[in-house]
Amino acid sequence: MLNLASDTPRRWLDQVDAHLDEVLIDHAHCEKKAAATAMNLLFAYVDDEELCREMSDIVVEELEHFRLVLDLLGQRQIRFRRLKPSSYGRRLHELIRGDEPHRAIDRLLVASLIEARSCERFAQLRDHLANSDAELAEFYGSLFESEARHHTTYVRLARRFLPRGAPEDTVAQRLAELAAAEAEILAEGDEFARVHS
């Protein structure tokens, strides 16, 4: 369903246990960046009305999630602040090809993989925190479905950019290539405790 090429390693949950506050702050930043990604796609491909409508829905939903995480931070008396991001997003974006329509396809597929990994990580948090922090576990369980839906939306929209006559499995093949690269990036890990470290 999520088209990921790897599962989250135990190493990440150890980072979460040691630095939960930072992971929560980073989560707020991730929701903000997800809204910005959808907005950028809306501006870049403004002639595609279906894409614009889908992106506007995602922008609204991601900003609502941003506010929910800010509320959660406030309830836990954790100050929202700048954090040095992990290298995950930058390294994924470096894989995007420069020529259209490949650029559009890759931008959408990279966004889909980030959403898929967030979805998988939120499920990990839900299960991992179930006994120690039921409130937080429930919060992450509530976000799982929307992340999965965003993933499938981005993949579906990527297919709209296929050149006429291109094999139907072109997007699936490219998604598999990018998923393999994403798995390699995560396997290397990151020194910071982040949603995508």
Accessible surface in RSA format (square Angstrom, percent):
REM  Atomic radii and reference values for relative SASA: ProtOr
REM  Chains: A
REM  Algorithm: Lee & Richards
REM  Probe-radius: 1.40
REM  Slices: 20
REM RES _ NUM      All-atoms   Total-Side   Main-Chain    Non-polar    All polar
REM                ABS   REL    ABS   REL    ABS   REL    ABS   REL    ABS   REL
RES MET A   1   153.81  79.7  88.78  58.8  65.03 154.8  68.16  57.9  85.65 113.5
RES LEU A   2    26.06  14.5  23.19  16.6   2.87   7.2  23.19  16.3   2.87   7.7
RES ASN A   3    72.44  50.0  51.59  49.9  20.85  50.2  17.06  41.1  55.37  53.5
RES LEU A   4    40.21  22.4   9.39   6.7  30.82  77.5  10.10   7.1  30.11  81.0
RES ALA A   5    61.00  56.1  21.25  32.8  39.75  90.4  33.07  46.6  27.93  74.0
RES SER A   6    38.92  32.9  25.25  33.7  13.66  31.5  34.15  72.7   4.77   6.7
RES ASP A   7   120.85  84.7 104.38 103.9  16.48  39.0  26.24  61.8  94.61  94.4
RES THR A   8    14.96  10.6   0.16   0.2  14.80  35.3   0.16   0.2  14.80  22.4
RES PRO A   9    50.40  36.7  40.02  36.5  10.38  37.7  50.29  41.5   0.11   0.7
RES ARG A  10   134.68  56.5 123.80  63.1  10.88  25.9  72.95  99.7  61.73  37.4
RES ARG A  11    79.06  33.2  71.44  36.4   7.62  18.1  70.74  96.7   8.32   5.0
RES TRP A  12     0.07   0.0   0.07   0.0   0.00   0.0   0.00   0.0   0.07   0.1
RES LEU A  13    16.71   9.3  16.71  12.0   0.00   0.0  16.71  11.7   0.00   0.0
RES ASP A  14    73.15  51.2  65.94  65.6   7.21  17.1  29.35  69.1  43.80  43.7
RES GLN A  15    28.77  16.1  25.99  19.0   2.78   6.6  19.28  41.0   9.48   7.2
RES VAL A  16     1.17   0.8   1.15   1.0   0.02   0.0   1.15   1.0   0.02   0.1
RES ASP A  17    84.42  59.1  51.04  50.8  33.37  78.9  32.18  75.7  52.24  52.1
RES ALA A  18    71.85  66.1  36.48  56.3  35.36  80.4  47.21  66.5  24.63  65.3
RES HIS A  19    89.42  48.9  83.18  57.8   6.23  15.9  54.15  55.8  35.26  41.0
RES LEU A  20    41.60  23.2  37.44  26.8   4.16  10.5  37.44  26.3   4.16  11.2
RES ASP A  21    74.40  52.1  73.11  72.8   1.29   3.0  18.57  43.7  55.83  55.7
RES GLU A  22    50.84  29.2  50.74  38.4   0.10   0.2   6.84  13.2  44.01  35.9
RES VAL A  23     0.09   0.1   0.09   0.1   0.00   0.0   0.09   0.1   0.00   0.0
RES LEU A  24     1.20   0.7   1.20   0.9   0.00   0.0   1.20   0.8   0.00   0.0
RES ILE A  25     0.00   0.0   0.00   0.0   0.00   0.0   0.00   0.0   0.00   0.0
RES ASP A  26     7.37   5.2   7.37   7.3   0.00   0.0   0.00   0.0   7.37   7.3
RES HIS A  27     0.43   0.2   0.43   0.3   0.00   0.0   0.43   0.4   0.00   0.0
RES ALA A  28     0.00   0.0   0.00   0.0   0.00   0.0   0.00   0.0   0.00   0.0
RES HIS A  29    24.85  13.6  24.85  17.3   0.00   0.0  19.40  20.0   5.44   6.3
RES CYS A  30    21.62  16.4  16.56  18.5   5.06  11.9  12.67  32.1   8.95   9.7
RES GLU A  31     6.03   3.5   5.57   4.2   0.46   1.1   2.53   4.9   3.51   2.9
RES LYS A  32    79.97  39.0  78.33  48.1   1.64   3.9  49.16  44.2  30.81  32.8
RES LYS A  33    96.46  47.1  94.56  58.0   1.90   4.5  72.38  65.2  24.08  25.6
RES ALA A  34    18.84  17.3  11.19  17.3   7.65  17.4  17.97  25.3   0.87   2.3
RES ALA A  35     5.13   4.7   4.53   7.0   0.60   1.4   4.84   6.8   0.30   0.8
RES ALA A  36    49.89  45.9  42.73  65.9   7.16  16.3  49.46  69.7   0.42   1.1
RES THR A  37    40.33  28.7  37.53  38.0   2.81   6.7  19.27  25.9  21.06  31.8
RES ALA A  38     0.00   0.0   0.00   0.0   0.00   0.0   0.00   0.0   0.00   0.0
RES MET A  39    75.79  39.2  75.79  50.2   0.00   0.0  71.09  60.4   4.69   6.2
RES ASN A  40    82.50  56.9  78.96  76.3   3.54   8.5   9.92  23.9  72.59  70.2
RES LEU A  41     1.31   0.7   1.31   0.9   0.00   0.0   1.31   0.9   0.00   0.0
RES LEU A  42    33.83  18.8  33.83  24.2   0.00   0.0  33.83  23.8   0.00   0.0
RES PHE A  43   144.39  72.2 128.60  79.7  15.79  41.1 128.84  78.1  15.55  44.5
RES ALA A  44    50.68  46.6  14.72  22.7  35.96  81.8  26.39  37.2  24.29  64.3
RES TYR A  45    25.20  11.8  20.24  11.5   4.96  12.9  24.71  18.6   0.49   0.6
RES VAL A  46    96.47  63.5  82.94  75.1  13.52  32.6  82.94  72.1  13.52  36.7
RES ASP A  47   144.40 101.1 110.49 110.0  33.91  80.2  41.26  97.1 103.14 102.9
RES ASP A  48    24.62  17.2  17.81  17.7   6.81  16.1  15.55  36.6   9.07   9.1
RES GLU A  49   109.12  62.6 102.18  77.3   6.94  16.5  46.98  90.9  62.14  50.7
RES GLU A  50    62.17  35.7  55.82  42.2   6.35  15.1  30.09  58.2  32.09  26.2
RES LEU A  51     0.00   0.0   0.00   0.0   0.00   0.0   0.00   0.0   0.00   0.0
RES CYS A  52    21.22  16.0  19.94  22.2   1.27   3.0  17.20  43.6   4.01   4.3
RES ARG A  53   155.34  65.2 152.39  77.7   2.96   7.0  55.70  76.1  99.65  60.4
RES GLU A  54    41.71  23.9  41.25  31.2   0.47   1.1   5.59  10.8  36.12  29.5
RES MET A  55     0.00   0.0   0.00   0.0   0.00   0.0   0.00   0.0   0.00   0.0
RES SER A  56    46.07  38.9  43.52  58.1   2.54   5.9  33.18  70.7  12.88  18.0
RES ASP A  57    94.53  66.2  88.69  88.3   5.84  13.8  26.08  61.4  68.44  68.3
RES ILE A  58     6.24   3.6   6.13   4.6   0.11   0.3   6.24   4.5   0.00   0.0
RES VAL A  59    12.48   8.2  12.48  11.3   0.00   0.0  12.48  10.8   0.00   0.0
RES VAL A  60   105.00  69.1 101.06  91.5   3.94   9.5 103.24  89.7   1.76   4.8
RES GLU A  61    42.81  24.6  39.48  29.9   3.33   7.9  21.01  40.6  21.80  17.8
RES GLU A  62     0.65   0.4   0.65   0.5   0.00   0.0   0.00   0.0   0.65   0.5
RES LEU A  63    79.48  44.3  79.41  56.8   0.07   0.2  79.45  55.8   0.03   0.1
RES GLU A  64    84.67  48.6  82.52  62.4   2.15   5.1  35.80  69.2  48.87  39.9
RES HIS A  65    12.77   7.0  12.60   8.8   0.17   0.4   2.75   2.8  10.02  11.7
RES PHE A  66    32.41  16.2  32.41  20.1   0.00   0.0  32.41  19.7   0.00   0.0
RES ARG A  67   158.32  66.5 157.70  80.4   0.62   1.5  37.55  51.3 120.76  73.2
RES LEU A  68    69.25  38.6  66.54  47.6   2.72   6.8  66.54  46.7   2.72   7.3
RES VAL A  69     0.01   0.0   0.01   0.0   0.00   0.0   0.01   0.0   0.00   0.0
RES LEU A  70    55.84  31.1  48.12  34.4   7.72  19.4  48.39  34.0   7.45  20.0
RES ASP A  71    82.19  57.6  74.45  74.1   7.74  18.3  19.45  45.8  62.74  62.6
RES LEU A  72     8.88   4.9   7.74   5.5   1.14   2.9   8.51   6.0   0.37   1.0
RES LEU A  73     2.09   1.2   2.09   1.5   0.00   0.0   2.09   1.5   0.00   0.0
RES GLY A  74    50.12  61.8   0.00   N/A  50.12  61.8  35.93  98.6  14.20  31.8
RES GLN A  75   128.48  71.8  91.55  66.9  36.94  87.9  50.86 108.3  77.63  58.9
RES ARG A  76    68.73  28.9  45.08  23.0  23.65  56.3  28.82  39.4  39.91  24.2
RES GLN A  77   170.71  95.5 133.94  97.9  36.77  87.6  45.57  97.0 125.15  94.9
RES ILE A  78    21.32  12.1  11.99   8.9   9.33  22.5  15.93  11.5   5.39  14.6
RES ARG A  79   168.19  70.6 154.89  79.0  13.30  31.7  81.36 111.2  86.83  52.6
RES PHE A  80    69.08  34.6  49.68  30.8  19.41  50.5  49.68  30.1  19.41  55.5
RES ARG A  81    77.88  32.7  68.94  35.1   8.94  21.3  25.49  34.8  52.39  31.8
RES ARG A  82   219.72  92.3 201.29 102.6  18.43  43.9  75.01 102.5 144.71  87.7
RES LEU A  83    32.75  18.2  11.38   8.1  21.37  53.7  16.93  11.9  15.81  42.6
RES LYS A  84   136.66  66.7 122.47  75.1  14.19  33.8  77.29  69.6  59.37  63.2
RES PRO A  85    75.27  54.9  68.02  62.0   7.25  26.3  69.02  57.0   6.25  38.8
RES SER A  86    18.03  15.2   7.58  10.1  10.44  24.1   0.48   1.0  17.55  24.6
RES SER A  87    31.71  26.8  26.20  35.0   5.51  12.7  20.78  44.2  10.94  15.3
RES TYR A  88     5.98   2.8   5.10   2.9   0.88   2.3   5.38   4.0   0.60   0.7
RES GLY A  89    23.68  29.2   0.00   N/A  23.68  29.2  19.93  54.7   3.75   8.4
RES ARG A  90   139.58  58.6 126.38  64.4  13.20  31.4  74.27 101.5  65.31  39.6
RES ARG A  91    64.31  27.0  62.08  31.6   2.23   5.3  11.23  15.3  53.08  32.2
RES LEU A  92     0.00   0.0   0.00   0.0   0.00   0.0   0.00   0.0   0.00   0.0
RES HIS A  93    84.47  46.2  74.29  51.6  10.18  26.0  55.51  57.2  28.96  33.7
RES GLU A  94   115.06  66.1  80.47  60.9  34.58  82.3  46.03  89.0  69.03  56.4
RES LEU A  95    64.01  35.6  52.81  37.8  11.20  28.2  57.74  40.6   6.27  16.9
RES ILE A  96    26.17  14.9   7.78   5.8  18.39  44.3   7.78   5.6  18.39  49.9
RES ARG A  97    80.97  34.0  73.89  37.7   7.08  16.9  48.69  66.5  32.28  19.6
RES GLY A  98    65.23  80.4   0.00   N/A  65.23  80.4  33.91  93.1  31.32  70.1
RES ASP A  99    79.67  55.8  71.06  70.7   8.61  20.4  46.02 108.3  33.65  33.6
RES GLU A 100    95.19  54.6  68.37  51.7  26.82  63.9  58.18 112.5  37.01  30.2
RES PRO A 101    40.65  29.6  39.82  36.3   0.82   3.0  40.58  33.5   0.06   0.4
RES HIS A 102    59.34  32.4  59.34  41.2   0.00   0.0  36.26  37.4  23.08  26.9
RES ARG A 103    89.44  37.6  89.44  45.6   0.00   0.0  11.59  15.8  77.85  47.2
RES ALA A 104     0.06   0.1   0.06   0.1   0.00   0.0   0.06   0.1   0.00   0.0
RES ILE A 105     2.65   1.5   2.65   2.0   0.00   0.0   2.65   1.9   0.00   0.0
RES ASP A 106     0.00   0.0   0.00   0.0   0.00   0.0   0.00   0.0   0.00   0.0
RES ARG A 107    45.84  19.2  42.15  21.5   3.69   8.8   4.48   6.1  41.36  25.1
RES LEU A 108     0.00   0.0   0.00   0.0   0.00   0.0   0.00   0.0   0.00   0.0
RES LEU A 109     0.00   0.0   0.00   0.0   0.00   0.0   0.00   0.0   0.00   0.0
RES VAL A 110     0.07   0.0   0.07   0.1   0.00   0.0   0.07   0.1   0.00   0.0
RES ALA A 111     6.27   5.8   2.63   4.1   3.64   8.3   5.70   8.0   0.57   1.5
RES SER A 112     0.00   0.0   0.00   0.0   0.00   0.0   0.00   0.0   0.00   0.0
RES LEU A 113     0.00   0.0   0.00   0.0   0.00   0.0   0.00   0.0   0.00   0.0
RES ILE A 114    39.23  22.3  39.23  29.2   0.00   0.0  39.23  28.2   0.00   0.0
RES GLU A 115     8.66   5.0   8.41   6.4   0.25   0.6   1.83   3.5   6.83   5.6
RES ALA A 116     0.00   0.0   0.00   0.0   0.00   0.0   0.00   0.0   0.00   0.0
RES ARG A 117     0.02   0.0   0.02   0.0   0.00   0.0   0.00   0.0   0.02   0.0
RES SER A 118     8.43   7.1   8.43  11.2   0.00   0.0   1.38   2.9   7.05   9.9
RES CYS A 119     0.00   0.0   0.00   0.0   0.00   0.0   0.00   0.0   0.00   0.0
RES GLU A 120    21.62  12.4  20.02  15.1   1.60   3.8  20.02  38.7   1.60   1.3
RES ARG A 121     0.00   0.0   0.00   0.0   0.00   0.0   0.00   0.0   0.00   0.0
RES PHE A 122     3.44   1.7   3.44   2.1   0.00   0.0   3.44   2.1   0.00   0.0
RES ALA A 123    16.54  15.2  16.42  25.3   0.12   0.3  16.54  23.3   0.00   0.0
RES GLN A 124    53.87  30.1  50.20  36.7   3.66   8.7   3.59   7.6  50.27  38.1
RES LEU A 125     0.43   0.2   0.43   0.3   0.00   0.0   0.43   0.3   0.00   0.0
RES ARG A 126    83.85  35.2  83.64  42.6   0.21   0.5  31.86  43.5  51.99  31.5
RES ASP A 127    92.75  65.0  73.24  72.9  19.51  46.1  32.79  77.2  59.96  59.8
RES HIS A 128    53.24  29.1  28.85  20.1  24.39  62.4  25.22  26.0  28.02  32.6
RES LEU A 129     9.50   5.3   9.50   6.8   0.00   0.0   9.50   6.7   0.00   0.0
RES ALA A 130    52.07  47.9  37.61  58.0  14.45  32.9  38.59  54.3  13.48  35.7
RES ASN A 131   157.39 108.5 119.67 115.6  37.72  90.8  35.37  85.1 122.02 117.9
RES SER A 132    92.70  78.3  52.75  70.4  39.95  92.0  54.14 115.3  38.56  54.0
RES ASP A 133    30.15  21.1  24.77  24.6   5.38  12.7  14.01  33.0  16.14  16.1
RES ALA A 134    71.10  65.4  61.00  94.1  10.10  23.0  62.24  87.6   8.87  23.5
RES GLU A 135   104.28  59.9  94.69  71.6   9.59  22.8  47.25  91.4  57.02  46.6
RES LEU A 136     0.00   0.0   0.00   0.0   0.00   0.0   0.00   0.0   0.00   0.0
RES ALA A 137     6.85   6.3   6.73  10.4   0.13   0.3   6.85   9.6   0.00   0.0
RES GLU A 138   133.96  76.9 123.06  93.1  10.90  26.0  49.36  95.5  84.61  69.1
RES PHE A 139    30.86  15.4  25.17  15.6   5.69  14.8  30.49  18.5   0.38   1.1
RES TYR A 140     0.28   0.1   0.25   0.1   0.03   0.1   0.08   0.1   0.20   0.2
RES GLY A 141    24.21  29.9   0.00   N/A  24.21  29.9   9.76  26.8  14.45  32.4
RES SER A 142    79.97  67.6  45.06  60.1  34.92  80.4  49.31 105.0  30.66  43.0
RES LEU A 143     4.58   2.5   4.52   3.2   0.05   0.1   4.58   3.2   0.00   0.0
RES PHE A 144    54.84  27.4  54.84  34.0   0.00   0.0  54.84  33.2   0.00   0.0
RES GLU A 145   127.76  73.3 125.41  94.9   2.35   5.6  45.92  88.8  81.84  66.8
RES SER A 146     7.77   6.6   6.80   9.1   0.97   2.2   6.63  14.1   1.13   1.6
RES GLU A 147     5.65   3.2   5.65   4.3   0.00   0.0   0.02   0.0   5.63   4.6
RES ALA A 148    12.52  11.5  12.11  18.7   0.41   0.9  12.44  17.5   0.08   0.2
RES ARG A 149   110.91  46.6 105.33  53.7   5.58  13.3  65.58  89.6  45.33  27.5
RES HIS A 150     1.67   0.9   1.67   1.2   0.00   0.0   1.67   1.7   0.00   0.0
RES HIS A 151     0.38   0.2   0.38   0.3   0.00   0.0   0.17   0.2   0.22   0.3
RES THR A 152    66.97  47.6  62.28  63.1   4.69  11.2  51.22  68.8  15.75  23.8
RES THR A 153    12.35   8.8  11.41  11.6   0.93   2.2   1.32   1.8  11.03  16.7
RES TYR A 154     2.03   0.9   2.03   1.2   0.00   0.0   0.51   0.4   1.52   1.9
RES VAL A 155     9.91   6.5   9.91   9.0   0.00   0.0   9.91   8.6   0.00   0.0
RES ARG A 156    94.07  39.5  92.70  47.3   1.37   3.3  60.86  83.2  33.21  20.1
RES LEU A 157     0.00   0.0   0.00   0.0   0.00   0.0   0.00   0.0   0.00   0.0
RES ALA A 158     0.00   0.0   0.00   0.0   0.00   0.0   0.00   0.0   0.00   0.0
RES ARG A 159   122.28  51.3 111.86  57.0  10.42  24.8  41.19  56.3  81.09  49.1
RES ARG A 160   118.38  49.7  81.89  41.7  36.49  86.9  30.16  41.2  88.22  53.5
RES PHE A 161    36.85  18.4  28.75  17.8   8.10  21.1  33.90  20.6   2.95   8.4
RES LEU A 162    40.37  22.5  22.21  15.9  18.16  45.7  22.21  15.6  18.16  48.9
RES PRO A 163    58.68  42.8  46.02  41.9  12.67  46.0  55.84  46.1   2.84  17.7
RES ARG A 164   245.33 103.0 204.20 104.1  41.13  97.9  91.89 125.6 153.44  93.0
RES GLY A 165    78.36  96.6   0.00   N/A  78.36  96.6  41.71 114.5  36.65  82.1
RES ALA A 166    30.04  27.6   9.26  14.3  20.78  47.3  15.07  21.2  14.97  39.7
RES PRO A 167    90.60  66.0  78.97  72.0  11.63  42.3  90.60  74.8   0.00   0.0
RES GLU A 168   162.44  93.3 145.57 110.1  16.87  40.2  59.04 114.2 103.39  84.4
RES ASP A 169    71.00  49.7  65.56  65.3   5.44  12.9  35.84  84.3  35.16  35.1
RES THR A 170    42.55  30.3  40.60  41.2   1.95   4.6  38.15  51.2   4.40   6.6
RES VAL A 171     0.43   0.3   0.40   0.4   0.02   0.1   0.43   0.4   0.00   0.0
RES ALA A 172    55.29  50.8  46.48  71.7   8.81  20.0  49.59  69.8   5.70  15.1
RES GLN A 173   104.25  58.3  98.49  72.0   5.76  13.7  34.46  73.3  69.79  52.9
RES ARG A 174    39.11  16.4  37.86  19.3   1.26   3.0   9.87  13.5  29.25  17.7
RES LEU A 175     8.56   4.8   8.56   6.1   0.00   0.0   8.56   6.0   0.00   0.0
RES ALA A 176    61.95  57.0  49.86  77.0  12.08  27.5  56.67  79.8   5.27  14.0
RES GLU A 177   100.16  57.5  87.29  66.0  12.88  30.7  43.77  84.7  56.39  46.0
RES LEU A 178     2.54   1.4   2.32   1.7   0.21   0.5   2.54   1.8   0.00   0.0
RES ALA A 179     3.47   3.2   3.47   5.4   0.00   0.0   3.47   4.9   0.00   0.0
RES ALA A 180    47.80  44.0  45.24  69.8   2.57   5.8  46.56  65.6   1.25   3.3
RES ALA A 181    25.22  23.2  21.71  33.5   3.50   8.0  24.05  33.9   1.16   3.1
RES GLU A 182     0.00   0.0   0.00   0.0   0.00   0.0   0.00   0.0   0.00   0.0
RES ALA A 183    15.12  13.9  12.40  19.1   2.72   6.2  12.74  17.9   2.38   6.3
RES GLU A 184   116.21  66.7 112.29  85.0   3.92   9.3  38.12  73.7  78.09  63.8
RES ILE A 185    15.09   8.6  12.78   9.5   2.31   5.6  12.78   9.2   2.31   6.3
RES LEU A 186     6.30   3.5   5.68   4.1   0.62   1.6   6.30   4.4   0.00   0.0
RES ALA A 187    83.03  76.3  47.72  73.6  35.31  80.3  57.32  80.7  25.71  68.1
RES GLU A 188   119.62  68.7  81.82  61.9  37.79  90.0  44.51  86.1  75.10  61.3
RES GLY A 189    18.76  23.1   0.00   N/A  18.76  23.1   4.79  13.1  13.97  31.3
RES ASP A 190    31.23  21.9  14.18  14.1  17.05  40.3  12.81  30.2  18.42  18.4
RES GLU A 191   149.85  86.0 106.79  80.8  43.07 102.5  45.88  88.7 103.97  84.9
RES PHE A 192    51.13  25.6  48.84  30.3   2.29   5.9  51.13  31.0   0.00   0.0
RES ALA A 193     3.01   2.8   0.44   0.7   2.57   5.9   0.45   0.6   2.56   6.8
RES ARG A 194     6.52   2.7   6.52   3.3   0.00   0.0   0.67   0.9   5.86   3.5
RES VAL A 195     0.80   0.5   0.80   0.7   0.00   0.0   0.80   0.7   0.00   0.0
RES HIS A 196    13.07   7.1  11.35   7.9   1.72   4.4   3.75   3.9   9.32  10.8
RES SER A 197     1.49   1.3   0.00   0.0   1.49   3.4   1.49   3.2   0.00   0.0
END  Absolute sums over single chains surface
CHAIN  1 A     9860.4       8095.1       1765.2       5232.2       4628.2
END  Absolute sums over all chains
TOTAL          9860.4       8095.1       1765.2       5232.2       4628.2
